[in-house]
Amino acid sequence: MNKFIFRTSVLVAATLAAFTLSSCSDSNDDMMTDMAFQRTITFENVVTPKDFVQSGSFQGTVTPPTIMPGQSVSFTFNAGKTQALMFATMYGASKDWFFASQQPGIKLFDSNGNAITGDVSSSVLLWDNGTKDNTTGQAESKPIMQVPNVNASQLMKLNLAYNDVTSEFTLTITNTSGGTANETPFSPGVWAVSNYNGSQLLNSAPFFTPNALSNPDITDIAQMGNISKMTTKLNANTGIMTGLSPALIVVYRGDKNPMYELGKTDSGMGLKDIAQFGNVAKLQNSLKSLPNVKGVYVAGNAPVAPGNKVSTSFNAEPGDKIAYATMFGFSNDWFYANEQSIDANTKGDISSKTSLYDSGTGIDQYPGAGNHQALFGGTPQSENKIISKVGIQYPVPAVQNVIKVTVN
């Protein structure tokens, strides 16, 4: 009888203990659920668009630095499909003539996207700036017009070479005017490649407008071979810009960011798709299958242009963390992501926690001027390197000057 009472007492005690523990557990779960919260995360593209992705100048090697008959000068630049090269240099033996191509510049790719190389002298034209009488040199005010009866391609030879890996061109300008009726030196000159926003060039008439009155910048080149005004203008309006892709946000538990790991190669879960093409679908599905992931969200459904922003709400509980990634759109395989761990309950501007990364999956080209970039309908040439921070090879704007991330 005593043994039965003891066993019954133990059973009752165990049952009560189990019930008590279960009640505590249920209470804690209810408490966690009661403490669940919702936040809204916003990604804003704050980059300042610039007319030109690259620009520069060229000059001869003598003093003064003119390019005399028989001499050549070369410079390199980057470009993708739809982009063109504009340059200008004075026809030295004139009152106000200058060499340049039609706007927006020398065509660099054919209709199939293949680089144009070799002799492109037919692209150069000779222009009368319309600011001085060609005989007396007296000031006048006429529209910029082509000089009649002079074949510019007989005076200047242009040759293009191309490196497909870097999407880099080299233009060689040779003064072939020697011995002709129009023998002339060339002045120092300027060149530029207009930025492309995915649908059009930001500046389709970089230096001048044919059949319109001239401007002070090109006038100084045409009359004096002085490039200082144009160089100042180009420097102020040249810079890398970018769009952003829709952003992927993940809510997770633990110490490891489930999106990427610095210093390791791409895991194949889908980060490459974001970094190369701005496509979040693969990584979104991969993250949903991870045990430590509590939610996956997408902000936006189209490229985010400068001045625009996208947002999404997410649900979380105390102890959760968030991570995010969005493509640097004008690159081969770069992405913005949070470098530091972020508590999901954080509020305010978290841009300082963001860094720019190279996924190591595609060979880099000049941002916004690489023919293998998705911006130009290209596919990056494959490489297999570790995920790393983007360095200083290219003059990329600081993170805070491109993307702003806030949580409210």
C-alpha positions in Angstrom: 0.0 0.0 0.0 2.8 2.4 0.9 4.6 1.6 -2.3 1.5 2.3 -4.3 1.0 5.7 -2.5 4.6 6.6 -3.1 4.4 5.7 -6.8 1.1 7.6 -7.2 2.6 10.6 -5.4 5.7 10.6 -7.7 3.4 10.3 -10.8 1.2 13.2 -9.6 4.3 15.3 -8.8 5.8 14.6 -12.2 2.5 15.4 -14.0 2.2 18.7 -12.1 5.8 19.5 -12.9 5.4 18.8 -16.6 2.2 20.9 -16.6 3.9 23.7 -14.8 6.9 23.6 -17.3 4.5 23.4 -20.2 2.5 26.4 -18.9 5.8 28.4 -18.4 6.9 27.5 -22.0 3.5 28.4 -23.4 3.6 31.7 -21.4 7.1 32.5 -22.8 6.0 31.8 -26.3 2.9 33.9 -25.8 5.1 36.7 -24.4 7.5 36.5 -27.4 4.5 36.6 -29.7 3.1 39.6 -27.9 6.5 41.3 -28.2 6.7 40.8 -32.0 7.0 44.0 -34.0 6.9 45.3 -37.6 9.4 47.6 -39.2 9.7 49.3 -42.6 13.1 49.4 -44.3 13.7 51.9 -47.1 16.5 52.0 -49.7 17.1 55.3 -51.5 19.4 56.0 -54.4 21.1 59.3 -53.5 23.8 59.3 -56.2 24.2 62.6 -58.1 24.0 61.8 -61.9 26.9 63.2 -63.9 26.8 63.8 -67.7 30.0 62.0 -68.4 31.3 58.7 -67.1 34.8 59.5 -68.2 36.6 62.5 -69.7 40.1 63.7 -70.3 42.5 65.6 -72.5 45.4 64.9 -74.9 48.3 66.9 -76.2 51.5 66.7 -78.2 54.9 66.1 -76.8 56.6 69.3 -78.1 56.6 72.8 -76.7 54.0 74.2 -77.1 52.2 70.8 -76.9 50.7 70.9 -80.4 50.4 67.8 -82.6 52.4 68.6 -85.7 52.0 66.9 -89.1 53.4 63.4 -88.9 52.9 63.2 -85.2 50.5 61.0 -83.2 48.9 61.0 -79.8 46.9 58.2 -78.0 44.5 57.9 -75.1 42.4 55.2 -73.6 38.8 55.1 -72.4 36.1 52.7 -71.5 32.7 52.3 -73.1 29.7 49.9 -73.5 27.1 49.6 -76.3 25.3 52.8 -77.1 28.1 54.9 -75.7 30.2 57.0 -78.0 33.4 59.0 -77.9 33.4 62.8 -78.5 36.6 64.7 -78.9 37.6 68.2 -80.1 40.9 69.8 -81.1 41.6 73.1 -83.0 42.6 73.2 -86.7 45.5 75.4 -85.8 45.9 77.2 -89.1 42.5 78.8 -88.9 40.6 81.6 -87.2 38.0 79.4 -85.5 37.9 75.8 -87.0 38.0 72.6 -85.0 37.9 68.9 -85.5 35.2 66.8 -83.9 32.7 64.1 -84.9 29.0 64.3 -85.2 27.2 64.3 -81.9 27.0 62.3 -79.7 30.5 61.1 -80.9 32.3 58.3 -82.7 30.3 55.1 -82.8 32.2 52.4 -80.9 30.0 49.3 -81.4 28.1 47.9 -84.3 24.4 46.8 -84.3 25.4 43.4 -83.0 27.3 44.8 -80.1 30.8 44.1 -81.5 33.5 46.7 -80.9 34.5 48.7 -84.0 38.2 48.8 -84.4 40.8 49.9 -87.0 40.6 53.0 -89.1 37.6 55.2 -88.2 38.9 58.4 -89.8 35.6 58.8 -91.7 34.0 59.8 -88.3 36.0 63.0 -88.0 34.6 66.3 -89.4 35.9 69.8 -89.6 33.7 72.5 -88.1 33.5 76.3 -88.4 32.7 77.7 -85.0 31.1 80.8 -86.5 32.7 83.3 -84.1 35.3 84.8 -86.4 35.4 85.8 -90.1 37.6 83.2 -91.9 39.4 85.9 -93.9 39.6 89.0 -91.6 39.4 87.4 -88.2 36.8 89.9 -87.2 34.2 88.7 -84.6 31.0 87.4 -86.0 28.0 85.4 -84.7 27.0 82.6 -86.9 25.9 79.0 -86.2 28.4 76.2 -86.0 28.6 74.6 -89.5 30.7 72.0 -91.2 33.6 73.5 -93.2 32.7 73.0 -96.9 35.1 71.5 -99.5 37.6 70.1 -96.9 37.8 66.3 -96.3 38.8 66.1 -92.6 39.6 62.4 -92.9 42.5 63.4 -95.2 44.0 65.6 -92.5 43.5 63.4 -89.5 43.7 59.6 -89.2 41.8 57.9 -86.3 42.6 54.3 -85.3 40.7 52.4 -82.6 42.0 49.4 -80.7 39.9 47.4 -78.2 40.5 45.2 -75.1 37.4 43.0 -74.7 38.2 41.9 -71.1 38.4 45.5 -69.8 36.0 47.0 -72.4 38.8 49.6 -73.0 39.4 51.4 -76.2 42.6 53.2 -77.3 42.2 56.0 -79.8 45.3 57.0 -81.8 45.1 60.4 -83.6 47.6 61.1 -86.3 48.2 64.4 -88.0 48.2 63.5 -91.7 47.8 67.0 -93.0 51.4 67.4 -94.1 51.9 68.2 -97.8 48.2 68.9 -98.3 46.6 72.3 -99.1 45.3 72.3 -95.6 48.4 71.5 -93.6 47.9 72.4 -90.0 49.0 71.6 -86.4 46.4 70.3 -84.0 46.0 71.9 -80.6 45.7 70.0 -77.3 42.2 68.5 -77.2 39.5 67.1 -74.9 37.5 63.9 -75.0 34.4 62.5 -73.1 32.1 59.5 -72.9 28.6 60.3 -71.9 26.9 58.4 -69.1 24.2 55.9 -70.0 21.2 55.4 -67.7 19.9 52.2 -69.2 17.7 53.9 -71.9 19.6 56.9 -73.1 22.8 59.0 -72.9 22.6 61.7 -70.2 24.3 64.1 -72.6 23.8 63.5 -76.3 25.5 66.7 -77.4 28.5 66.9 -75.1 30.5 69.8 -76.7 28.4 71.8 -79.1 25.1 71.8 -81.1 25.5 71.9 -84.9 23.5 74.7 -86.6 23.3 76.6 -83.3 25.5 79.4 -81.9 28.7 78.3 -80.1 29.5 78.3 -76.4 32.5 79.8 -74.6 34.0 76.3 -73.9 34.3 75.2 -77.5 35.0 78.8 -78.7 38.2 78.8 -76.7 39.3 75.6 -78.4 38.3 76.7 -81.9 39.9 80.2 -81.7 43.0 79.6 -79.5 43.4 75.9 -78.9 42.8 76.6 -75.2 41.1 73.6 -73.5 41.0 75.0 -69.9 37.4 76.0 -69.9 36.2 72.8 -71.4 38.4 70.7 -69.1 36.9 72.5 -66.0 33.4 71.9 -67.3 34.1 68.2 -68.0 35.8 67.6 -64.6 32.7 69.1 -62.8 30.3 66.9 -64.8 32.2 63.6 -64.9 31.6 60.8 -62.4 30.4 57.2 -61.8 26.7 56.8 -61.2 24.5 53.7 -60.8 21.1 52.3 -60.4 20.2 49.9 -57.6 18.4 46.6 -57.9 15.4 45.6 -55.8 16.7 44.9 -52.4 16.5 41.5 -50.6 16.0 41.5 -46.8 16.2 38.5 -44.5 15.2 38.2 -40.9 17.3 35.5 -39.1 18.7 34.2 -35.8 22.3 33.5 -35.0 25.7 35.1 -35.6 26.2 34.3 -39.3 24.8 36.5 -42.0 23.0 34.0 -44.3 23.5 36.0 -47.4 27.2 36.1 -47.8 30.5 35.5 -45.9 33.4 37.9 -46.4 36.6 36.2 -47.5 34.7 33.1 -48.9 33.8 32.3 -52.5 30.1 32.6 -53.6 28.1 29.8 -52.1 25.9 29.3 -55.2 22.7 30.2 -53.3 21.9 33.1 -55.6 24.0 36.0 -54.5 25.7 36.0 -57.9 22.3 36.6 -59.5 21.8 39.7 -57.5 25.4 41.0 -58.0 25.5 40.4 -61.7 21.9 41.0 -62.8 19.9 42.4 -59.9 17.8 39.2 -59.8 16.7 38.3 -56.2 14.6 35.2 -56.9 17.2 32.5 -56.5 18.7 33.8 -53.2 15.2 34.6 -52.0 14.2 30.9 -52.4 17.4 29.6 -51.0 17.1 31.7 -47.8 13.6 30.4 -47.2 14.9 26.9 -46.8 17.4 27.7 -44.1 16.4 26.8 -40.5 17.7 30.0 -38.9 15.8 32.2 -41.4 12.5 33.6 -40.1 11.4 35.7 -43.1 12.5 36.9 -46.5 11.3 40.2 -48.1 11.9 42.2 -51.3 11.8 45.9 -51.6 10.9 47.1 -55.1 10.3 45.3 -58.4 12.4 47.4 -60.8 15.8 49.2 -60.9 16.0 52.1 -58.5 17.2 55.2 -60.4 19.0 58.1 -58.8 16.5 60.1 -56.7 14.1 57.1 -56.2 13.5 54.8 -53.3 11.8 51.5 -52.5 10.5 50.1 -49.2 9.1 47.0 -47.6 7.8 46.0 -44.2 9.1 43.0 -42.2 8.1 41.2 -39.1 10.5 40.2 -36.3 10.8 39.3 -32.7 13.3 40.3 -30.0 16.6 38.7 -30.7 16.2 38.6 -34.5 18.6 40.2 -36.9 18.3 41.5 -40.4 20.6 41.5 -43.4 20.1 43.0 -46.9 21.7 43.1 -50.4 21.1 45.1 -53.5 23.1 45.3 -56.7 25.4 48.2 -57.7 23.6 48.2 -61.0 26.3 49.7 -63.2 28.9 47.0 -62.4 29.7 43.5 -63.4 29.2 41.8 -60.0 29.1 44.3 -57.2 26.5 44.5 -54.4 25.7 46.7 -51.4 25.1 44.8 -48.1 25.3 45.4 -44.4 28.8 44.8 -43.1 27.9 44.9 -39.4 25.2 42.8 -37.7 21.9 44.7 -37.3 19.4 44.1 -34.6 16.0 43.8 -36.2 14.6 46.2 -33.6 16.9 49.0 -34.8 15.4 52.2 -36.0 16.8 55.1 -38.0 19.5 55.6 -40.6 21.7 52.5 -40.9 23.6 53.5 -44.0 26.9 53.6 -42.1 26.5 49.8 -41.6 26.5 49.3 -45.4 29.6 48.5 -47.6 30.2 47.8 -51.3 31.3 44.3 -52.1 32.7 42.5 -55.1 31.1 39.0 -55.3 34.2 37.6 -57.2 32.0 36.0 -59.8 32.6 38.3 -62.8 35.6 40.2 -64.2 35.3 43.8 -63.3 35.1 46.6 -65.9 34.8 50.4 -65.5 31.5 51.0 -63.7 28.9 52.2 -66.2 31.2 51.7 -69.2 31.7 48.0 -69.5 30.2 46.1 -72.4 29.8 42.8 -70.3 27.7 44.6 -67.7 24.0 43.9 -67.5 23.4 47.7 -68.1 24.4 47.1 -71.7 22.7 43.7 -72.0 26.0 41.9 -71.4 27.0 38.9 -69.3 30.1 39.2 -67.1 33.1 37.0 -68.0 33.4 34.4 -65.2 35.9 34.4 -62.4 36.1 32.6 -59.1 37.5 34.9 -56.3 36.5 35.5 -52.7 33.9 38.0 -51.7 35.8 41.2 -50.9 35.2 44.9 -50.4 35.5 47.0 -53.6 38.8 48.8 -53.6 40.0 52.0 -55.1 40.7 50.8 -58.7 37.8 52.9 -59.9 36.7 56.4 -58.6 33.4 55.0 -57.1 31.5 57.5 -55.0 31.5 56.8 -51.2 28.7 54.5 -50.0 26.8 57.3 -48.3 26.8 59.2 -51.6 25.0 56.4 -53.4 22.7 54.6 -51.0 20.7 55.5 -47.9 19.1 52.8 -45.8 16.6 53.7 -43.1 14.4 51.6 -40.8 11.2 53.0 -39.2 
